[in-house]
Amino acid sequence: MFTRRFTLLALATTTVVYGALVLLLGAAPVTTLFTGLAAGALAGVIPSAIRAGRFPGSYAGRGATAVASVVILGSALVVPAALGLDRTTQLSLSLLVLLTGYAAFMLGSAAVLEDGDSGVETPAPQR
């Protein structure tokens, strides 16, 4: 999954998102950096999932995907608005939560897919 193509796509997306948020919105550089990294990770994992024909989020099951989406979307839309921040900071924080949540979910699901492709059975934990 972490190929040269993944890395270049992730870095390019990180740079574009960072530049757009800082230059166009005047968002805080630290928040914007992590928003860009999350967007880059998401942009890197999606093409490989499409090429493989298995979308990582669907591997977790519909129930897990629905719960993850509710938590991510709820956190991204409700929490920043409830903090009483200015619009730019609110938008920046919403994007950070949204992109980080989905990037983490997709990367975790992709790791499960990749681990399943190794052909190595992982032993059940001992009790």
N, CA and C atoms as an extended XYZ file, in Angstrom:
381
Properties=species:S:1:pos:R:3:atomname:S:1:resname:S:1:resid:I:1 pbc="F F F"
N         0.819       -1.187        0.000 N   MET     1
C         0.000        0.000        0.000 CA  MET     1
C         0.867        1.256        0.000 C   MET     1
N         1.926        1.268        0.791 N   PHE     2
C         2.760        2.456        0.869 CA  PHE     2
C         3.823        2.431       -0.222 C   PHE     2
N         3.383        2.672       -1.428 N   THR     3
C         4.256        2.671       -2.585 CA  THR     3
C         4.753        4.083       -2.853 C   THR     3
N         5.578        4.189       -3.849 N   ARG     4
C         6.076        5.511       -4.245 CA  ARG     4
C         4.917        6.384       -4.730 C   ARG     4
N         4.000        5.773       -5.478 N   ARG     5
C         2.835        6.508       -5.985 CA  ARG     5
C         1.973        7.037       -4.833 C   ARG     5
N         1.741        6.193       -3.819 N   PHE     6
C         0.984        6.597       -2.634 CA  PHE     6
C         1.648        7.805       -1.981 C   PHE     6
N         2.959        7.721       -1.786 N   THR     7
C         3.703        8.786       -1.117 CA  THR     7
C         3.637       10.093       -1.895 C   THR     7
N         3.853       10.032       -3.209 N   LEU     8
C         3.818       11.252       -4.024 CA  LEU     8
C         2.426       11.883       -4.045 C   LEU     8
N         1.412       11.053       -4.169 N   LEU     9
C         0.033       11.560       -4.165 CA  LEU     9
C        -0.310       12.178       -2.809 C   LEU     9
N         0.109       11.528       -1.738 N   ALA    10
C        -0.157       12.044       -0.393 CA  ALA    10
C         0.554       13.376       -0.170 C   ALA    10
N         1.815       13.465       -0.576 N   LEU    11
C         2.565       14.717       -0.397 CA  LEU    11
C         1.997       15.847       -1.250 C   LEU    11
N         1.615       15.538       -2.487 N   ALA    12
C         1.028       16.564       -3.348 CA  ALA    12
C        -0.293       17.075       -2.774 C   ALA    12
N        -1.126       16.170       -2.315 N   THR    13
C        -2.409       16.567       -1.730 CA  THR    13
C        -2.195       17.363       -0.449 C   THR    13
N        -1.252       16.933        0.375 N   THR    14
C        -0.939       17.658        1.606 CA  THR    14
C        -0.547       19.093        1.291 C   THR    14
N         0.302       19.257        0.304 N   THR    15
C         0.783       20.591       -0.080 CA  THR    15
C        -0.350       21.473       -0.593 C   THR    15
N        -1.200       20.917       -1.443 N   VAL    16
C        -2.308       21.694       -2.007 CA  VAL    16
C        -3.301       22.101       -0.922 C   VAL    16
N        -3.684       21.163       -0.067 N   VAL    17
C        -4.647       21.465        1.000 CA  VAL    17
C        -4.058       22.480        1.973 C   VAL    17
N        -2.802       22.289        2.364 N   TYR    18
C        -2.140       23.226        3.271 CA  TYR    18
C        -2.116       24.626        2.665 C   TYR    18
N        -1.654       24.717        1.426 N   GLY    19
C        -1.573       26.025        0.773 CA  GLY    19
C        -2.922       26.688        0.622 C   GLY    19
N        -3.929       25.917        0.227 N   ALA    20
C        -5.260       26.484        0.030 CA  ALA    20
C        -5.842       27.012        1.334 C   ALA    20
N        -5.722       26.232        2.398 N   LEU    21
C        -6.313       26.672        3.668 CA  LEU    21
C        -5.572       27.866        4.272 C   LEU    21
N        -4.253       27.873        4.172 N   VAL    22
C        -3.484       28.990        4.736 CA  VAL    22
C        -3.664       30.250        3.898 C   VAL    22
N        -3.523       30.118        2.573 N   LEU    23
C        -3.582       31.296        1.713 CA  LEU    23
C        -4.999       31.825        1.506 C   LEU    23
N        -5.951       30.926        1.299 N   LEU    24
C        -7.310       31.378        0.987 CA  LEU    24
C        -8.134       31.700        2.224 C   LEU    24
N        -7.947       30.916        3.288 N   LEU    25
C        -8.764       31.124        4.480 CA  LEU    25
C        -8.023       31.815        5.616 C   LEU    25
N        -6.706       31.803        5.539 N   GLY    26
C        -5.922       32.367        6.638 CA  GLY    26
C        -5.993       31.504        7.883 C   GLY    26
N        -6.144       30.197        7.699 N   ALA    27
C        -6.248       29.263        8.823 CA  ALA    27
C        -4.896       29.100        9.504 C   ALA    27
N        -4.925       28.637       10.739 N   ALA    28
C        -3.707       28.433       11.507 CA  ALA    28
C        -2.844       27.365       10.839 C   ALA    28
N        -1.551       27.634       10.652 N   PRO    29
C        -0.680       26.690        9.953 CA  PRO    29
C        -0.577       25.309       10.610 C   PRO    29
N        -0.589       25.220       11.923 N   VAL    30
C        -0.447       23.919       12.586 CA  VAL    30
C        -1.663       23.042       12.308 C   VAL    30
N        -2.842       23.596       12.482 N   THR    31
C        -4.067       22.851       12.210 CA  THR    31
C        -4.124       22.455       10.742 C   THR    31
N        -3.734       23.376        9.890 N   THR    32
C        -3.779       23.148        8.456 CA  THR    32
C        -2.785       22.079        8.024 C   THR    32
N        -1.643       22.003        8.665 N   LEU    33
C        -0.656       20.982        8.337 CA  LEU    33
C        -1.231       19.583        8.576 C   LEU    33
N        -1.852       19.387        9.723 N   PHE    34
C        -2.421       18.072       10.020 CA  PHE    34
C        -3.661       17.780        9.174 C   PHE    34
N        -4.400       18.795        8.816 N   THR    35
C        -5.521       18.611        7.898 CA  THR    35
C        -4.996       18.163        6.541 C   THR    35
N        -3.928       18.785        6.085 N   GLY    36
C        -3.312       18.402        4.816 CA  GLY    36
C        -2.767       16.987        4.845 C   GLY    36
N        -2.143       16.595        5.962 N   LEU    37
C        -1.619       15.230        6.080 CA  LEU    37
C        -2.743       14.200        6.040 C   LEU    37
N        -3.842       14.493        6.713 N   ALA    38
C        -4.990       13.575        6.686 CA  ALA    38
C        -5.572       13.487        5.276 C   ALA    38
N        -5.689       14.624        4.603 N   ALA    39
C        -6.196       14.620        3.222 CA  ALA    39
C        -5.248       13.857        2.310 C   ALA    39
N        -3.947       14.004        2.537 N   GLY    40
C        -2.966       13.282        1.739 CA  GLY    40
C        -3.051       11.782        1.942 C   GLY    40
N        -3.206       11.352        3.183 N   ALA    41
C        -3.335        9.921        3.464 CA  ALA    41
C        -4.595        9.361        2.816 C   ALA    41
N        -5.676       10.102        2.903 N   LEU    42
C        -6.930        9.668        2.290 CA  LEU    42
C        -6.794        9.603        0.772 C   LEU    42
N        -6.158       10.611        0.184 N   ALA    43
C        -5.952       10.626       -1.268 CA  ALA    43
C        -5.026        9.499       -1.705 C   ALA    43
N        -4.118        9.096       -0.851 N   GLY    44
C        -3.208        8.018       -1.198 CA  GLY    44
C        -3.849        6.645       -1.137 C   GLY    44
N        -4.741        6.422       -0.192 N   VAL    45
C        -5.319        5.089        0.002 CA  VAL    45
C        -6.478        4.807       -0.954 C   VAL    45
N        -7.202        5.811       -1.365 N   ILE    46
C        -8.379        5.585       -2.203 CA  ILE    46
C        -8.028        4.988       -3.575 C   ILE    46
N        -7.037        5.499       -4.316 N   PRO    47
C        -6.729        4.880       -5.615 CA  PRO    47
C        -6.293        3.418       -5.514 C   PRO    47
N        -5.520        3.082       -4.500 N   SER    48
C        -5.093        1.687       -4.371 CA  SER    48
C        -6.281        0.795       -4.008 C   SER    48
N        -7.219        1.304       -3.249 N   ALA    49
C        -8.419        0.531       -2.918 CA  ALA    49
C        -9.276        0.313       -4.156 C   ALA    49
N        -9.389        1.318       -4.983 N   ILE    50
C       -10.180        1.194       -6.206 CA  ILE    50
C        -9.510        0.216       -7.168 C   ILE    50
N        -8.177        0.305       -7.302 N   ARG    51
C        -7.450       -0.626       -8.172 CA  ARG    51
C        -7.600       -2.065       -7.705 C   ARG    51
N        -7.584       -2.268       -6.396 N   ALA    52
C        -7.707       -3.620       -5.855 CA  ALA    52
C        -9.139       -4.148       -5.965 C   ALA    52
N       -10.087       -3.247       -6.198 N   GLY    53
C       -11.480       -3.662       -6.319 CA  GLY    53
C       -12.152       -3.921       -4.988 C   GLY    53
N       -11.473       -3.565       -3.923 N   ARG    54
C       -12.046       -3.746       -2.579 CA  ARG    54
C       -11.882       -2.439       -1.830 C   ARG    54
N       -12.978       -1.779       -1.601 N   PHE    55
C       -12.932       -0.501       -0.906 CA  PHE    55
C       -12.778       -0.765        0.583 C   PHE    55
N       -11.737       -0.253        1.225 N   PRO    56
C       -11.465       -0.608        2.618 CA  PRO    56
C       -12.619       -0.395        3.584 C   PRO    56
N       -13.361        0.675        3.453 N   GLY    57
C       -14.455        0.924        4.381 CA  GLY    57
C       -15.525       -0.147        4.335 C   GLY    57
N       -15.714       -0.766        3.188 N   SER    58
C       -16.741       -1.797        3.062 CA  SER    58
C       -16.305       -3.112        3.698 C   SER    58
N       -15.018       -3.303        3.897 N   TYR    59
C       -14.511       -4.535        4.474 CA  TYR    59
C       -14.884       -4.655        5.947 C   TYR    59
N       -15.051       -3.518        6.605 N   ALA    60
C       -15.361       -3.520        8.035 CA  ALA    60
C       -16.813       -3.913        8.300 C   ALA    60
N       -17.628       -3.901        7.291 N   GLY    61
C       -19.038       -4.237        7.475 CA  GLY    61
C       -19.887       -2.978        7.511 C   GLY    61
N       -21.137       -3.131        7.160 N   ARG    62
C       -22.025       -1.968        7.091 CA  ARG    62
C       -22.259       -1.338        8.451 C   ARG    62
N       -22.391       -2.155        9.477 N   GLY    63
C       -22.637       -1.611       10.813 CA  GLY    63
C       -21.474       -0.771       11.307 C   GLY    63
N       -20.263       -1.284       11.157 N   ALA    64
C       -19.078       -0.540       11.597 CA  ALA    64
C       -18.890        0.731       10.778 C   ALA    64
N       -19.158        0.652        9.484 N   THR    65
C       -19.035        1.824        8.619 CA  THR    65
C       -20.062        2.884        9.006 C   THR    65
N       -21.275        2.473        9.311 N   ALA    66
C       -22.317        3.422        9.705 CA  ALA    66
C       -21.986        4.097       11.028 C   ALA    66
N       -21.521        3.321       11.999 N   VAL    67
C       -21.160        3.900       13.300 CA  VAL    67
C       -19.980        4.854       13.145 C   VAL    67
N       -18.971        4.450       12.381 N   ALA    68
C       -17.816        5.321       12.163 CA  ALA    68
C       -18.238        6.622       11.490 C   ALA    68
N       -19.119        6.527       10.512 N   SER    69
C       -19.581        7.732        9.813 CA  SER    69
C       -20.359        8.664       10.729 C   SER    69
N       -21.204        8.113       11.576 N   VAL    70
C       -21.964        8.948       12.514 CA  VAL    70
C       -21.016        9.662       13.483 C   VAL    70
N       -20.053        8.927       14.011 N   VAL    71
C       -19.105        9.524       14.960 CA  VAL    71
C       -18.263       10.600       14.280 C   VAL    71
N       -17.748       10.294       13.100 N   ILE    72
C       -16.885       11.250       12.397 CA  ILE    72
C       -17.672       12.485       11.966 C   ILE    72
N       -18.792       12.277       11.292 N   LEU    73
C       -19.589       13.415       10.831 CA  LEU    73
C       -20.141       14.234       11.994 C   LEU    73
N       -20.614       13.552       13.021 N   GLY    74
C       -21.120       14.271       14.192 CA  GLY    74
C       -20.051       15.120       14.847 C   GLY    74
N       -18.881       14.541       15.012 N   SER    75
C       -17.771       15.285       15.624 CA  SER    75
C       -17.335       16.453       14.752 C   SER    75
N       -17.312       16.246       13.455 N   ALA    76
C       -16.850       17.294       12.547 CA  ALA    76
C       -17.850       18.437       12.415 C   ALA    76
N       -19.134       18.127       12.494 N   LEU    77
C       -20.143       19.155       12.269 CA  LEU    77
C       -20.639       19.817       13.547 C   LEU    77
N       -20.758       19.063       14.615 N   VAL    78
C       -21.375       19.586       15.833 CA  VAL    78
C       -20.352       20.227       16.778 C   VAL    78
N       -19.255       19.546       17.028 N   VAL    79
C       -18.304       20.015       18.040 CA  VAL    79
C       -17.700       21.378       17.707 C   VAL    79
N       -17.133       21.600       16.508 N   PRO    80
C       -16.578       22.929       16.231 CA  PRO    80
C       -17.621       24.043       16.311 C   PRO    80
N       -18.849       23.765       15.885 N   ALA    81
C       -19.901       24.782       15.950 CA  ALA    81
C       -20.267       25.110       17.397 C   ALA    81
N       -20.201       24.107       18.274 N   ALA    82
C       -20.562       24.304       19.682 CA  ALA    82
C       -19.493       25.066       20.454 C   ALA    82
N       -18.295       25.152       19.923 N   LEU    83
C       -17.211       25.830       20.639 CA  LEU    83
C       -17.251       27.348       20.507 C   LEU    83
N       -18.070       27.857       19.613 N   GLY    84
C       -18.196       29.300       19.454 CA  GLY    84
C       -16.982       29.946       18.817 C   GLY    84
N       -16.344       29.269       17.893 N   LEU    85
C       -15.152       29.778       17.224 CA  LEU    85
C       -15.540       30.644       16.037 C   LEU    85
N       -14.585       31.444       15.545 N   ASP    86
C       -14.859       32.202       14.330 CA  ASP    86
C       -14.985       31.220       13.158 C   ASP    86
N       -15.565       31.664       12.048 N   ARG    87
C       -15.892       30.777       10.925 CA  ARG    87
C       -14.665       30.082       10.335 C   ARG    87
N       -13.556       30.790       10.216 N   THR    88
C       -12.353       30.199        9.638 CA  THR    88
C       -11.817       29.085       10.525 C   THR    88
N       -11.720       29.333       11.812 N   THR    89
C       -11.229       28.315       12.740 CA  THR    89
C       -12.198       27.151       12.809 C   THR    89
N       -13.476       27.435       12.797 N   GLN    90
C       -14.493       26.383       12.833 CA  GLN    90
C       -14.385       25.491       11.595 C   GLN    90
N       -14.246       26.096       10.424 N   LEU    91
C       -14.112       25.320        9.189 CA  LEU    91
C       -12.829       24.496        9.205 C   LEU    91
N       -11.748       25.099        9.646 N   SER    92
C       -10.467       24.398        9.704 CA  SER    92
C       -10.530       23.202       10.651 C   SER    92
N       -11.135       23.387       11.812 N   LEU    93
C       -11.263       22.294       12.781 CA  LEU    93
C       -12.209       21.205       12.269 C   LEU    93
N       -13.296       21.600       11.617 N   SER    94
C       -14.227       20.626       11.046 CA  SER    94
C       -13.538       19.768        9.989 C   SER    94
N       -12.769       20.410        9.110 N   LEU    95
C       -12.036       19.660        8.091 CA  LEU    95
C       -11.000       18.736        8.718 C   LEU    95
N       -10.337       19.210        9.754 N   LEU    96
C        -9.337       18.384       10.438 CA  LEU    96
C        -9.978       17.114       11.003 C   LEU    96
N       -11.086       17.262       11.706 N   VAL    97
C       -11.759       16.110       12.309 CA  VAL    97
C       -12.299       15.181       11.226 C   VAL    97
N       -12.929       15.741       10.211 N   LEU    98
C       -13.520       14.953        9.135 CA  LEU    98
C       -12.464       14.147        8.380 C   LEU    98
N       -11.424       14.810        7.937 N   LEU    99
C       -10.396       14.133        7.154 CA  LEU    99
C        -9.579       13.161        7.992 C   LEU    99
N        -9.266       13.535        9.221 N   THR   100
C        -8.505       12.634       10.086 CA  THR   100
C        -9.317       11.389       10.419 C   THR   100
N       -10.594       11.562       10.707 N   GLY   101
C       -11.453       10.423       11.022 CA  GLY   101
C       -11.558        9.443        9.870 C   GLY   101
N       -11.863        9.954        8.682 N   TYR   102
C       -12.005        9.059        7.538 CA  TYR   102
C       -10.665        8.477        7.099 C   TYR   102
N        -9.585        9.253        7.193 N   ALA   103
C        -8.269        8.716        6.842 CA  ALA   103
C        -7.888        7.582        7.783 C   ALA   103
N        -8.124        7.761        9.082 N   ALA   104
C        -7.801        6.700       10.043 CA  ALA   104
C        -8.643        5.457        9.783 C   ALA   104
N        -9.916        5.630        9.503 N   PHE   105
C       -10.794        4.496        9.230 CA  PHE   105
C       -10.355        3.765        7.963 C   PHE   105
N       -10.076        4.514        6.918 N   MET   106
C        -9.680        3.909        5.650 CA  MET   106
C        -8.318        3.222        5.757 C   MET   106
N        -7.362        3.858        6.418 N   LEU   107
C        -6.040        3.249        6.561 CA  LEU   107
C        -6.108        1.998        7.429 C   LEU   107
N        -6.917        2.029        8.465 N   GLY   108
C        -7.078        0.842        9.304 CA  GLY   108
C        -7.716       -0.298        8.548 C   GLY   108
N        -8.736        0.012        7.764 N   SER   109
C        -9.394       -1.011        6.959 CA  SER   109
C        -8.462       -1.537        5.874 C   SER   109
N        -7.671       -0.651        5.291 N   ALA   110
C        -6.717       -1.077        4.259 CA  ALA   110
C        -5.645       -1.975        4.856 C   ALA   110
N        -5.246       -1.711        6.081 N   ALA   111
C        -4.259       -2.567        6.745 CA  ALA   111
C        -4.826       -3.960        6.976 C   ALA   111
N        -6.116       -4.050        7.291 N   VAL   112
C        -6.758       -5.350        7.463 CA  VAL   112
C        -6.773       -6.089        6.133 C   VAL   112
N        -7.097       -5.379        5.058 N   LEU   113
C        -7.107       -6.009        3.738 CA  LEU   113
C        -5.713       -6.495        3.362 C   LEU   113
N        -4.714       -5.660        3.594 N   GLU   114
C        -3.343       -5.998        3.245 CA  GLU   114
C        -2.854       -7.181        4.072 C   GLU   114
N        -3.215       -7.209        5.345 N   ASP   115
C        -2.813       -8.309        6.215 CA  ASP   115
C        -3.494       -9.600        5.768 C   ASP   115
N        -4.730       -9.502        5.318 N   GLY   116
C        -5.450      -10.675        4.838 CA  GLY   116
C        -4.866      -11.231        3.551 C   GLY   116
N        -4.204      -10.377        2.772 N   ASP   117
C        -3.590      -10.808        1.527 CA  ASP   117
C        -2.269      -11.528        1.736 C   ASP   117
N        -1.714      -11.472        2.924 N   SER   118
C        -0.389      -12.040        3.144 CA  SER   118
C        -0.417      -13.561        3.155 C   SER   118
N        -1.590      -14.140        3.364 N   GLY   119
C        -1.699      -15.580        3.396 CA  GLY   119
C        -1.261      -16.189        4.710 C   GLY   119
N        -0.913      -15.340        5.666 N   VAL   120
C        -0.462      -15.810        6.972 CA  VAL   120
C        -1.617      -15.681        7.946 C   VAL   120
N        -1.941      -16.782        8.572 N   GLU   121
C        -3.000      -16.765        9.571 CA  GLU   121
C        -2.428      -16.243       10.890 C   GLU   121
N        -3.111      -15.279       11.484 N   THR   122
C        -2.676      -14.784       12.780 CA  THR   122
C        -3.363      -15.630       13.849 C   THR   122
N        -2.599      -16.082       14.827 N   PRO   123
C        -3.195      -16.937       15.860 CA  PRO   123
C        -4.170      -16.164       16.732 C   PRO   123
N        -5.143      -16.882       17.260 N   ALA   124
C        -6.105      -16.280       18.184 CA  ALA   124
C        -5.401      -15.991       19.492 C   ALA   124
N        -5.786      -14.878       20.153 N   PRO   125
C        -5.134      -14.556       21.429 CA  PRO   125
C        -5.391      -15.634       22.484 C   PRO   125
N        -4.384      -15.889       23.282 N   GLN   126
C        -4.488      -16.871       24.354 CA  GLN   126
C        -5.271      -16.285       25.519 C   GLN   126
N        -6.088      -17.101       26.149 N   ARG   127
C        -6.848      -16.613       27.296 CA  ARG   127
C        -6.350      -17.268       28.547 C   ARG   127
